[in-house]
């Protein structure tokens, strides 16, 4: 049987759109071919109007998907990074539409993601200071959030104009970087 309800959102035309539980839904569709008891399953209905932010319908939907997924599955580092970027975009849209963030955006995002404000601070630092390549490596789960923040911080101290990180640095952490002579790092990291 189904251990956790699917989350759906009612559409204006009376139909429902799946917010979370896509893999469960796919499995249920396959099971329903063998047994009719899987054709109707319990769902939690989420009202898009429960999102009280002055943002577009699309952003409200993204907000519901993002915040629901935060509590319903184990997220990879990439998932967390993408979730963070989505929430920043949504809260920025809300602020641009006149929404006064009574608390700092960082605290709200931390609450939505069920992480500490310090973790959101690392994500902020990565978004504002990391190279595109470093962000891509995080998006590919090649490095963790902590490693990406450390590398971004170390690189900005060593050579603030760096725009590209050598591929050999995919798994380099501050522990490793601190053992390489600074003049060597500077030579390695000159943009190509």
N, C-alpha and C positions, 0 to 999 in steps of 0.2 A: 504494500500500500504506500501511499504518499505520506511521508513524515512531516513535510512542511508545505503549507499552502503556497500556491502560485500567487503572485501579486499582479493585479490587473488594474487598469484605469478605464473608466467608462468614457466613451467617446460621444460627441454630440448626436451622432446618428443612432445611438442605442447599442452599438457593438462595444466590445471591450478590446483593449490593447494590452498585451503582456508587458509588464514592467520588468519583472525579475522572474527567474526560474526557467529560462530558455532551455537549458539542458534537461531539466525535469519534464518540461512540456514535450520535448522531442522524444524522450523515453516513454512518456505516457501515450503519445500517438502510436508508437510501435506496439506497446502493450495492448492498446485498444483494438488492434487488428486481430488479436488472439482472444480477448475477453472484453465483453461490453461493459463490465464494471469500471473500466478505466476511461470510458467516454465522458463521464461527468465526475469532476473532482472539485474539492473545496478550493475556493479562491478568496483572498483578501482583496477587497475593493478599495482602492485609494482614490480619493477625490482630488483632482488637480487643483481645485480651489483651496485645498488645505495649505498650499504653499502661499504664504502671505507676503511674498516679495514682489515688488513692481518690475516684473520681467516678462518676457514674451512667453507664450504658451509652450514653445519649444524648450526654453530655458527651464520652465517649471517642470516639464517632463524629464529633462536631463537631471534636474535637482532630485526628483523623486527616485529615479533610477540610481543615481550616484549614492544617495544617502541610504537607500534600502540595501544596496549591494555591500555597503560598508559593514553591515551587521550580519549578513547572511552567508558569508563564505570567507574562507581564508584567502586573503589577497596577496598577490606577489608585490614585489617592490615597484614593478612597472604599473600594476593596477593602482597602487597608492599614489604614485606620481601622476598618473592620468586623472585619478579622482581629484587630487589636489588642484590640478590645472583647470578642470571643469568647474570646481567650486570657486576658484579665483575669478574665472570668467563670469559666472553667474552673479557673484557678489559685486563685482565691478559694474556689471550692467545695472544691478539694483541701485548701487550708489549713484551712478550716472543718471538714473531716473528719479533721484531725490530721496532715496531711502537712507535715513540716518542710521549708521551702524552704531547702536548704543554701546556696543562693546567693540573692541578691535576686531578687524576681519580675521586675524590669526586665531583668536579665541573661538570665533564662530566656526571656522573651518575645522579646527581641532575637535570641537564638539561633534560636528557633522561626520567627521572621519573616525571618531572614537580613538583618537591619538592625543598625545600631549602637545601643548603649544610649542615645546622645544622641537618636537619632530616637524611641526609645520614651519618653524623657524629654519630648519635645515632645508626644507623644500623651497621656502622663500629664497634662501641664499642660492640654491641651485638655479632656480628660475631666473634670478637677477644677475648671476655672476658666472655660471658655467658656460663652457663653449657648447655649441650645437652638437659636436661629436660626443661630448661627455653626457649631455642630455639624451642623446640617441642610445648610448651604451646603457644608461639607466632604463630607458624605455624597452630595451631588449633584455633586461634582467642580467646583463653582463656584470654589473656592479650593484652594490646596495646603495640606499639613500645616504647612509653614513659615509660610505667610501666616496660617493660623488661629492658630498659636501666638503669632505676633507681635501680631496683633490682640487676642487674648485677654489678652496681657500688657499691652499699651498701654491697653486699655479698663479693666482692673482697676486700673491706676495712676491713670488720669484720673478714673474714676467707679466705685468698687467696688460700687455697688448696682445697676448696670445689669443689666436682665434681657432687654432687647430691643435689637437692632442695626438701625438704619435700612436699608432695602433698598438705598439708594445706596452702602452700604459693602460690597457683595458682592465688589468687587475692590480695595478700599482696602488698601494695605499700610502698614507703618510709615513707609516712605519718603514716601508721600503724606500720612499722618496728621501727620507731624512738621512739615509745611509749613502746617498749618491752625492758627490761634491756639488755644491751650488753652481760653480762655473760650468760643470758638465751638464747639469739640468738645463741651464740657460741656453747652452748650445743645442741641446736636443730639442728644445721647445720653440725654437725660432720659427715663426710661421712660414709655411712653404708657399 
